[in-house]
Amino acid sequence: MIASNPARHIEIHGYRRPHAQVWTDGRVEEWQRTGEHPSVAVWTAKQLSTFLSQVAEDSLFAFWWLAALRGLCRGELCGLRWAAVDLDRGLLFVERQRTTAGYEIVEGDPKTAAGRRAVTLDKHTVAILRQHRRRQLDRRDRRQAAHMTWVDSGYVFTRKDGQPFNPNYANTRFRKLTERAGLPPVRLHDLRHGAASLAHDAGADLKTVQDLLGQSSIVVTADTYTSVLPDAQRRCADATAALVLAAAQHTRKRIKQKAAKNRPAGRDTSDP
């Protein structure tokens, strides 16, 4: 219908995957002054600790804890069932995800084969999940005693009546809790970035971080889900400087030893 393809003249610029920026003191001051903030940002360990302390009594505390320390995304947490949690062995299995498509809630398998995984739980996380389970069962007993509706849905994170909540609710609640804590803004999904960075900073190698997050490629893990935190950078800088200084000291020592050997015999070394 037309003589030439107009799309030939379109210039397509390559997509740049945003990298998470750490909320350093300088960025916090800039945000407080201008209101501007990175599109993807992560808290430092101290900032995360402040948030978790502020929300310790929140009914979804275990939700925030798993997102921040074990790197589970919103869909995986909303789709998590007690049948996939083994507290005695300290494991949970990511088998389903529950998310939204427009106004519709969709539940299905993880996006990739690597997303279906086992996540190891430390003793403190196990204790947090046991407490969450006790609170959930207490709420069930109170509602049943009061002849109120309770649905045994089997989900780990539910509404007051036992049914799973809309995944969008987690985003809204997280934003409100962040503002209440007076912390710089991060998205709920950014807790996943932070979990990767903190695990890497704590000594986990990239393969371990990849398995933790359920990523199919270690390249994606390295490029997207890890931001070297300031403390890690400082340790790296100190170690590098120490290595160079130690080498320099060794070199100076060898030069002095060689000069001493080559010094003429009988020379008075006391003169300046």
TORKOL-4160 file (C-alpha; in steps of 0.2 Angstrom, whole numbers, padded with zeros to 4 digits, m for minus):
272
<pt num="1" X="0000" Y="0000" Z="0000"/>
<pt num="2" X="0015" Y="0012" Z="0003"/>
<pt num="3" X="0031" Y="0013" Z="m0006"/>
<pt num="4" X="0043" Y="0012" Z="0008"/>
<pt num="5" X="0043" Y="0007" Z="0027"/>
<pt num="6" X="0043" Y="0022" Z="0038"/>
<pt num="7" X="0049" Y="0012" Z="0052"/>
<pt num="8" X="0066" Y="0011" Z="0044"/>
<pt num="9" X="0069" Y="0029" Z="0050"/>
<pt num="10" X="0065" Y="0026" Z="0068"/>
<pt num="11" X="0080" Y="0026" Z="0080"/>
<pt num="12" X="0078" Y="0014" Z="0095"/>
<pt num="13" X="0088" Y="0017" Z="0110"/>
<pt num="14" X="0094" Y="0003" Z="0121"/>
<pt num="15" X="0084" Y="m0001" Z="0137"/>
<pt num="16" X="0094" Y="0002" Z="0152"/>
<pt num="17" X="0089" Y="m0008" Z="0167"/>
<pt num="18" X="0088" Y="0003" Z="0183"/>
<pt num="19" X="0101" Y="m0001" Z="0196"/>
<pt num="20" X="0096" Y="0001" Z="0214"/>
<pt num="21" X="0103" Y="0016" Z="0223"/>
<pt num="22" X="0107" Y="0014" Z="0242"/>
<pt num="23" X="0100" Y="0027" Z="0253"/>
<pt num="24" X="0116" Y="0035" Z="0259"/>
<pt num="25" X="0116" Y="0050" Z="0271"/>
<pt num="26" X="0119" Y="0062" Z="0256"/>
<pt num="27" X="0104" Y="0055" Z="0246"/>
<pt num="28" X="0093" Y="0056" Z="0261"/>
<pt num="29" X="0097" Y="0074" Z="0263"/>
<pt num="30" X="0094" Y="0078" Z="0245"/>
<pt num="31" X="0077" Y="0069" Z="0246"/>
<pt num="32" X="0072" Y="0079" Z="0261"/>
<pt num="33" X="0077" Y="0095" Z="0253"/>
<pt num="34" X="0070" Y="0092" Z="0235"/>
<pt num="35" X="0058" Y="0077" Z="0237"/>
<pt num="36" X="0067" Y="0069" Z="0223"/>
<pt num="37" X="0072" Y="0050" Z="0225"/>
<pt num="38" X="0079" Y="0036" Z="0214"/>
<pt num="39" X="0067" Y="0025" Z="0204"/>
<pt num="40" X="0074" Y="0010" Z="0213"/>
<pt num="41" X="0082" Y="0012" Z="0230"/>
<pt num="42" X="0086" Y="0001" Z="0245"/>
<pt num="43" X="0088" Y="0004" Z="0263"/>
<pt num="44" X="0104" Y="0002" Z="0273"/>
<pt num="45" X="0105" Y="m0012" Z="0286"/>
<pt num="46" X="0102" Y="0002" Z="0299"/>
<pt num="47" X="0087" Y="0009" Z="0290"/>
<pt num="48" X="0079" Y="m0008" Z="0288"/>
<pt num="49" X="0082" Y="m0012" Z="0306"/>
<pt num="50" X="0072" Y="0004" Z="0310"/>
<pt num="51" X="0058" Y="m0001" Z="0299"/>
<pt num="52" X="0056" Y="m0018" Z="0306"/>
<pt num="53" X="0057" Y="m0011" Z="0324"/>
<pt num="54" X="0043" Y="0001" Z="0320"/>
<pt num="55" X="0032" Y="m0013" Z="0312"/>
<pt num="56" X="0035" Y="m0026" Z="0325"/>
<pt num="57" X="0017" Y="m0027" Z="0331"/>
<pt num="58" X="0010" Y="m0026" Z="0313"/>
<pt num="59" X="m0001" Y="m0041" Z="0308"/>
<pt num="60" X="0009" Y="m0043" Z="0292"/>
<pt num="61" X="0026" Y="m0041" Z="0301"/>
<pt num="62" X="0031" Y="m0059" Z="0295"/>
<pt num="63" X="0027" Y="m0053" Z="0277"/>
<pt num="64" X="0039" Y="m0038" Z="0278"/>
<pt num="65" X="0052" Y="m0049" Z="0287"/>
<pt num="66" X="0052" Y="m0062" Z="0273"/>
<pt num="67" X="0052" Y="m0049" Z="0259"/>
<pt num="68" X="0067" Y="m0040" Z="0267"/>
<pt num="69" X="0078" Y="m0054" Z="0273"/>
<pt num="70" X="0073" Y="m0069" Z="0262"/>
<pt num="71" X="0070" Y="m0059" Z="0246"/>
<pt num="72" X="0052" Y="m0066" Z="0242"/>
<pt num="73" X="0042" Y="m0055" Z="0231"/>
<pt num="74" X="0024" Y="m0049" Z="0234"/>
<pt num="75" X="0017" Y="m0063" Z="0222"/>
<pt num="76" X="0026" Y="m0077" Z="0231"/>
<pt num="77" X="0021" Y="m0071" Z="0248"/>
<pt num="78" X="0003" Y="m0068" Z="0244"/>
<pt num="79" X="0002" Y="m0085" Z="0236"/>
<pt num="80" X="0011" Y="m0094" Z="0250"/>
<pt num="81" X="0002" Y="m0108" Z="0259"/>
<pt num="82" X="0005" Y="m0116" Z="0276"/>
<pt num="83" X="0006" Y="m0133" Z="0267"/>
<pt num="84" X="0022" Y="m0126" Z="0258"/>
<pt num="85" X="0030" Y="m0121" Z="0275"/>
<pt num="86" X="0040" Y="m0134" Z="0285"/>
<pt num="87" X="0044" Y="m0125" Z="0301"/>
<pt num="88" X="0052" Y="m0140" Z="0309"/>
<pt num="89" X="0065" Y="m0142" Z="0296"/>
<pt num="90" X="0066" Y="m0123" Z="0293"/>
<pt num="91" X="0061" Y="m0123" Z="0275"/>
<pt num="92" X="0047" Y="m0115" Z="0264"/>
<pt num="93" X="0044" Y="m0119" Z="0246"/>
<pt num="94" X="0039" Y="m0106" Z="0233"/>
<pt num="95" X="0027" Y="m0116" Z="0222"/>
<pt num="96" X="0013" Y="m0103" Z="0218"/>
<pt num="97" X="0012" Y="m0084" Z="0216"/>
<pt num="98" X="m0004" Y="m0073" Z="0218"/>
<pt num="99" X="m0004" Y="m0056" Z="0209"/>
<pt num="100" X="m0015" Y="m0044" Z="0199"/>
<pt num="101" X="m0018" Y="m0041" Z="0181"/>
<pt num="102" X="m0028" Y="m0025" Z="0181"/>
<pt num="103" X="m0042" Y="m0028" Z="0193"/>
<pt num="104" X="m0041" Y="m0046" Z="0191"/>
<pt num="105" X="m0032" Y="m0057" Z="0204"/>
<pt num="106" X="m0022" Y="m0071" Z="0195"/>
<pt num="107" X="m0014" Y="m0086" Z="0204"/>
<pt num="108" X="m0002" Y="m0098" Z="0196"/>
<pt num="109" X="0015" Y="m0105" Z="0195"/>
<pt num="110" X="0031" Y="m0095" Z="0197"/>
<pt num="111" X="0036" Y="m0086" Z="0181"/>
<pt num="112" X="0051" Y="m0097" Z="0178"/>
<pt num="113" X="0057" Y="m0114" Z="0183"/>
<pt num="114" X="0070" Y="m0107" Z="0194"/>
<pt num="115" X="0057" Y="m0097" Z="0203"/>
<pt num="116" X="0050" Y="m0114" Z="0210"/>
<pt num="117" X="0062" Y="m0116" Z="0224"/>
<pt num="118" X="0066" Y="m0120" Z="0243"/>
<pt num="119" X="0070" Y="m0106" Z="0254"/>
<pt num="120" X="0080" Y="m0110" Z="0270"/>
<pt num="121" X="0074" Y="m0101" Z="0286"/>
<pt num="122" X="0085" Y="m0096" Z="0300"/>
<pt num="123" X="0079" Y="m0099" Z="0318"/>
<pt num="124" X="0073" Y="m0082" Z="0321"/>
<pt num="125" X="0063" Y="m0082" Z="0305"/>
<pt num="126" X="0055" Y="m0099" Z="0311"/>
<pt num="127" X="0051" Y="m0091" Z="0327"/>
<pt num="128" X="0043" Y="m0076" Z="0318"/>
<pt num="129" X="0032" Y="m0088" Z="0308"/>
<pt num="130" X="0027" Y="m0098" Z="0323"/>
<pt num="131" X="0021" Y="m0082" Z="0331"/>
<pt num="132" X="0012" Y="m0077" Z="0316"/>
<pt num="133" X="0003" Y="m0094" Z="0315"/>
<pt num="134" X="m0002" Y="m0093" Z="0333"/>
<pt num="135" X="m0010" Y="m0076" Z="0330"/>
<pt num="136" X="m0019" Y="m0082" Z="0315"/>
<pt num="137" X="m0026" Y="m0097" Z="0325"/>
<pt num="138" X="m0031" Y="m0086" Z="0339"/>
<pt num="139" X="m0040" Y="m0074" Z="0328"/>
<pt num="140" X="m0049" Y="m0089" Z="0320"/>
<pt num="141" X="m0055" Y="m0096" Z="0337"/>
<pt num="142" X="m0061" Y="m0078" Z="0342"/>
<pt num="143" X="m0071" Y="m0076" Z="0326"/>
<pt num="144" X="m0078" Y="m0093" Z="0327"/>
<pt num="145" X="m0083" Y="m0091" Z="0346"/>
<pt num="146" X="m0092" Y="m0075" Z="0341"/>
<pt num="147" X="m0101" Y="m0084" Z="0326"/>
<pt num="148" X="m0091" Y="m0073" Z="0314"/>
<pt num="149" X="m0086" Y="m0079" Z="0297"/>
<pt num="150" X="m0069" Y="m0088" Z="0295"/>
<pt num="151" X="m0063" Y="m0096" Z="0280"/>
<pt num="152" X="m0049" Y="m0109" Z="0282"/>
<pt num="153" X="m0041" Y="m0104" Z="0265"/>
<pt num="154" X="m0024" Y="m0111" Z="0270"/>
<pt num="155" X="m0014" Y="m0095" Z="0266"/>
<pt num="156" X="m0001" Y="m0089" Z="0277"/>
<pt num="157" X="m0006" Y="m0071" Z="0275"/>
<pt num="158" X="m0024" Y="m0067" Z="0276"/>
<pt num="159" X="m0038" Y="m0054" Z="0280"/>
<pt num="160" X="m0046" Y="m0055" Z="0296"/>
<pt num="161" X="m0059" Y="m0067" Z="0290"/>
<pt num="162" X="m0045" Y="m0080" Z="0284"/>
<pt num="163" X="m0047" Y="m0076" Z="0266"/>
<pt num="164" X="m0032" Y="m0070" Z="0256"/>
<pt num="165" X="m0030" Y="m0052" Z="0253"/>
<pt num="166" X="m0028" Y="m0042" Z="0237"/>
<pt num="167" X="m0010" Y="m0041" Z="0233"/>
<pt num="168" X="m0011" Y="m0023" Z="0229"/>
<pt num="169" X="m0016" Y="m0020" Z="0248"/>
<pt num="170" X="0002" Y="m0025" Z="0252"/>
<pt num="171" X="0009" Y="m0011" Z="0242"/>
<pt num="172" X="m0003" Y="0002" Z="0250"/>
<pt num="173" X="0000" Y="m0004" Z="0268"/>
<pt num="174" X="0019" Y="m0005" Z="0265"/>
<pt num="175" X="0019" Y="0013" Z="0259"/>
<pt num="176" X="0009" Y="0019" Z="0274"/>
<pt num="177" X="0021" Y="0010" Z="0286"/>
<pt num="178" X="0036" Y="0018" Z="0278"/>
<pt num="179" X="0029" Y="0035" Z="0279"/>
<pt num="180" X="0024" Y="0032" Z="0297"/>
<pt num="181" X="0042" Y="0026" Z="0301"/>
<pt num="182" X="0049" Y="0042" Z="0293"/>
<pt num="183" X="0061" Y="0033" Z="0282"/>
<pt num="184" X="0066" Y="0037" Z="0264"/>
<pt num="185" X="0054" Y="0029" Z="0251"/>
<pt num="186" X="0057" Y="0012" Z="0244"/>
<pt num="187" X="0045" Y="0001" Z="0234"/>
<pt num="188" X="0039" Y="m0016" Z="0241"/>
<pt num="189" X="0048" Y="m0024" Z="0227"/>
<pt num="190" X="0064" Y="m0015" Z="0232"/>
<pt num="191" X="0065" Y="m0025" Z="0248"/>
<pt num="192" X="0070" Y="m0039" Z="0237"/>
<pt num="193" X="0084" Y="m0029" Z="0230"/>
<pt num="194" X="0089" Y="m0025" Z="0248"/>
<pt num="195" X="0088" Y="m0043" Z="0253"/>
<pt num="196" X="0100" Y="m0048" Z="0239"/>
<pt num="197" X="0112" Y="m0034" Z="0243"/>
<pt num="198" X="0112" Y="m0038" Z="0262"/>
<pt num="199" X="0115" Y="m0056" Z="0259"/>
<pt num="200" X="0130" Y="m0052" Z="0247"/>
<pt num="201" X="0136" Y="m0040" Z="0260"/>
<pt num="202" X="0135" Y="m0054" Z="0274"/>
<pt num="203" X="0146" Y="m0065" Z="0263"/>
<pt num="204" X="0134" Y="m0075" Z="0252"/>
<pt num="205" X="0142" Y="m0077" Z="0235"/>
<pt num="206" X="0131" Y="m0073" Z="0219"/>
<pt num="207" X="0126" Y="m0091" Z="0216"/>
<pt num="208" X="0119" Y="m0092" Z="0233"/>
<pt num="209" X="0110" Y="m0075" Z="0231"/>
<pt num="210" X="0103" Y="m0081" Z="0214"/>
<pt num="211" X="0096" Y="m0097" Z="0222"/>
<pt num="212" X="0089" Y="m0087" Z="0236"/>
<pt num="213" X="0079" Y="m0076" Z="0224"/>
<pt num="214" X="0075" Y="m0089" Z="0211"/>
<pt num="215" X="0083" Y="m0081" Z="0197"/>
<pt num="216" X="0086" Y="m0091" Z="0181"/>
<pt num="217" X="0103" Y="m0081" Z="0177"/>
<pt num="218" X="0117" Y="m0076" Z="0188"/>
<pt num="219" X="0120" Y="m0062" Z="0176"/>
<pt num="220" X="0102" Y="m0055" Z="0180"/>
<pt num="221" X="0106" Y="m0057" Z="0199"/>
<pt num="222" X="0123" Y="m0048" Z="0197"/>
<pt num="223" X="0116" Y="m0034" Z="0186"/>
<pt num="224" X="0099" Y="m0031" Z="0194"/>
<pt num="225" X="0098" Y="m0037" Z="0212"/>
<pt num="226" X="0114" Y="m0033" Z="0220"/>
<pt num="227" X="0119" Y="m0016" Z="0225"/>
<pt num="228" X="0136" Y="m0015" Z="0235"/>
<pt num="229" X="0131" Y="m0006" Z="0251"/>
<pt num="230" X="0143" Y="0007" Z="0259"/>
<pt num="231" X="0150" Y="m0004" Z="0272"/>
<pt num="232" X="0155" Y="m0017" Z="0259"/>
<pt num="233" X="0163" Y="m0004" Z="0248"/>
<pt num="234" X="0172" Y="0003" Z="0264"/>
<pt num="235" X="0179" Y="m0014" Z="0268"/>
<pt num="236" X="0184" Y="m0017" Z="0250"/>
<pt num="237" X="0193" Y="0000" Z="0250"/>
<pt num="238" X="0202" Y="m0004" Z="0266"/>
<pt num="239" X="0207" Y="m0021" Z="0261"/>
<pt num="240" X="0214" Y="m0015" Z="0244"/>
<pt num="241" X="0223" Y="m0001" Z="0253"/>
<pt num="242" X="0230" Y="m0013" Z="0266"/>
<pt num="243" X="0236" Y="m0024" Z="0252"/>
<pt num="244" X="0245" Y="m0010" Z="0243"/>
<pt num="245" X="0253" Y="m0003" Z="0259"/>
<pt num="246" X="0259" Y="m0020" Z="0264"/>
<pt num="247" X="0267" Y="m0023" Z="0247"/>
<pt num="248" X="0275" Y="m0006" Z="0248"/>
<pt num="249" X="0282" Y="m0009" Z="0266"/>
<pt num="250" X="0289" Y="m0025" Z="0260"/>
<pt num="251" X="0297" Y="m0017" Z="0245"/>
<pt num="252" X="0305" Y="m0003" Z="0256"/>
<pt num="253" X="0312" Y="m0017" Z="0268"/>
<pt num="254" X="0320" Y="m0026" Z="0253"/>
<pt num="255" X="0328" Y="m0010" Z="0247"/>
<pt num="256" X="0335" Y="m0006" Z="0264"/>
<pt num="257" X="0342" Y="m0024" Z="0266"/>
<pt num="258" X="0350" Y="m0023" Z="0248"/>
<pt num="259" X="0357" Y="m0006" Z="0252"/>
<pt num="260" X="0365" Y="m0012" Z="0268"/>
<pt num="261" X="0373" Y="m0026" Z="0259"/>
<pt num="262" X="0381" Y="m0015" Z="0246"/>
<pt num="263" X="0387" Y="m0002" Z="0258"/>
<pt num="264" X="0406" Y="m0001" Z="0258"/>
<pt num="265" X="0415" Y="m0010" Z="0272"/>
<pt num="266" X="0421" Y="0001" Z="0287"/>
<pt num="267" X="0410" Y="0016" Z="0282"/>
<pt num="268" X="0404" Y="0026" Z="0297"/>
<pt num="269" X="0385" Y="0024" Z="0297"/>
<pt num="270" X="0382" Y="0036" Z="0311"/>
<pt num="271" X="0385" Y="0052" Z="0300"/>
<pt num="272" X="0369" Y="0059" Z="0293"/>
